[in-house]
């Protein structure tokens, strides 16, 4: 696994961003202590749509808990 590009918390969700296997792609890993999710986004999406990305992560974990 590569070194994290960035790591931050969204409430109780730990988000870790690492370089993806393909050029210009980032691997987003999310973990709340119980559920883990990973997906790939482009660097452009992460830079320009980060707020939307964070909202979708938060919503997805909320739906899993309900």
Secondary structure as GFF3:
##gff-version 3
##sequence-region A 1 66
A	DSSP	beta_strand	4	10	.	.	.	ID=ss1
A	DSSP	beta_strand	13	19	.	.	.	ID=ss2
A	DSSP	beta_strand	25	31	.	.	.	ID=ss3
A	DSSP	beta_strand	36	42	.	.	.	ID=ss4
A	DSSP	alpha_helix	43	48	.	.	.	ID=ss5
A	DSSP	alpha_helix	50	65	.	.	.	ID=ss6
###
